[in-house]
Amino acid sequence: MTASNEAEQNQVGTADPAAASSEGIPLLPQDETPSGSTELARELRRLRGLVAGSVYEDVHDAVRTVRELADHLEAVGKPVRPKDYGTWGTPEHIGANPAIGQRNPVSPPLEPVVFPDATVRADLELGIEYQGPPGCVHGGIVALLFDEMLGLANAASKSVGMTADLRITYSSPTPLYAPLRFEARQDRVEGRKIWASATLHAGNTLCASAEGLFVEPCGIRDHERSRPIEG
Ligand SMILES: CCCCCCCCCCCCCC(=O)SCCNC(=O)CCNC(=O)[C@H](O)C(C)(C)COP(=O)(O)OP(=O)(O)OC[C@H]1O[C@@H](n2cnc3c(N)ncnc32)[C@H](O)[C@@H]1OP(=O)(O)O
């Protein structure tokens, strides 16, 4: 077995992307929550990878423990109501996002950085909990991450929009446990219509590319559109 194969064999779940993007300025950076919920999401992410990526003989004791934890969290937490969802780009809004939300155990999470030309980049590795075909990332997960990256490219250019049309070309399978790089940019704006595009590479291999049309919601307020987004 080669060293890289061995590393791959020992890996369970998605890698923490914290150190992946060393260039660029963090886009929509999220602080650790004083309550510990960011840390809780990180541990749950670890659990997700372990459960999807391991075979167990008997985990009934773990089921009891996790059930007790869920009961406890239900008892001590205050559910977020629609009035508390927050507007575009607020910590409440971003933290719960399934692609970049640090408080959401479903997110890998993407950790986007922005460059002076408003290109947005995110480097990450995806583990078995995102598997589609054996050894490959699920196409729906690729679509989710593209949608987010295009939205972030719009945010980096001070616009927000609802996805109206999203086209993805899958050129080559996206490998699990490999360094992946998303890059997205806003291409043009006409009235409320915004076009953006993105690529996904594994090393030098183009895995997929995306083009999206976004429509700015009617009545969006100026402070929501131009919320400061750079770290
Ligand atoms: C600053 C801080 C920000 C922080 C951001 C954090 C990042 C978060 C990132 C999150 C990212 C995740 C994002 C998500 O997950 S967004 C969630 C997924 N998307 C949706 O749910 C959208 C559902 N659709 C709608 O709400 C409406 O249909 C929209 C809003 C899209 C348009 O309904 P609206 O009534 O408002 O507008 P209109 O119908 O008058 O159309 C206006 C123009 O657009 C053209 N058109 C419309 N649809 C299409 C189409 N399919 N193909 C081609 N063209 C289309 C139309 O012809 C017209 O053109 P024209 O005749 O004027 O030339």
The ligand as a Gaussian input file, in Angstrom:
#p B3LYP/6-31G(d) Opt

LIG

0 1
 C      -24.127000      41.068000       1.179000
 C      -24.152000      39.938000       2.121000
 C      -24.765000      38.744000       1.463000
 C      -24.505000      37.411000       2.106000
 C      -24.829000      36.295000       1.195000
 C      -24.562000      35.005000       1.823000
 C      -24.353000      33.969000       0.795000
 C      -25.570000      33.116000       0.691000
 C      -25.559000      32.430000      -0.621000
 C      -26.795000      31.613000      -0.757000
 C      -26.827000      31.049000      -2.125000
 C      -27.942000      30.074000      -2.231000
 C      -29.061000      30.671000      -3.034000
 C      -30.288000      29.848000      -2.947000
 O      -30.296000      28.731000      -2.506000
 S      -31.718000      30.577000      -3.461000
 C      -32.944000      29.274000      -3.266000
 C      -33.260000      28.580000      -4.561000
 N      -33.943000      29.468000      -5.447000
 C      -35.233000      29.769000      -5.292000
 O      -35.912000      29.296000      -4.414000
 C      -35.787000      30.751000      -6.290000
 C      -37.283000      30.532000      -6.535000
 N      -37.712000      31.472000      -7.573000
 C      -38.077000      32.726000      -7.247000
 O      -38.122000      33.100000      -6.067000
 C      -38.393000      33.642000      -8.399000
 O      -38.747000      32.898000      -9.537000
 C      -37.219000      34.588000      -8.750000
 C      -36.864000      35.450000      -7.520000
 C      -35.999000      33.824000      -9.210000
 C      -37.652000      35.524000      -9.882000
 O      -38.915000      36.021000      -9.564000
 P      -39.268000      37.592000      -9.645000
 O      -40.751000      37.690000      -9.593000
 O      -38.507000      38.331000      -8.609000
 O      -38.715000      38.040000     -11.023000
 P      -39.321000      37.803000     -12.498000
 O      -40.041000      36.521000     -12.616000
 O      -40.042000      39.052000     -12.863000
 O      -37.966000      37.674000     -13.335000
 C      -37.027000      38.741000     -13.361000
 C      -36.146000      38.487000     -14.564000
 O      -35.436000      37.240000     -14.388000
 C      -35.755000      36.345000     -15.454000
 N      -35.837000      34.984000     -14.912000
 C      -36.428000      34.600000     -13.780000
 N      -36.282000      33.272000     -13.605000
 C      -35.580000      32.831000     -14.666000
 C      -35.105000      31.566000     -15.051000
 N      -35.306000      30.459000     -14.317000
 N      -34.391000      31.469000     -16.182000
 C      -34.122000      32.560000     -16.932000
 N      -34.563000      33.804000     -16.613000
 C      -35.279000      33.917000     -15.508000
 C      -37.108000      36.809000     -15.982000
 O      -37.294000      36.393000     -17.325000
 C      -36.942000      38.318000     -15.866000
 O      -36.095000      38.765000     -16.902000
 P      -36.442000      40.108000     -17.693000
 O      -37.767000      39.839000     -18.354000
 O      -36.527000      41.205000     -16.664000
 O      -35.317000      40.295000     -18.676000

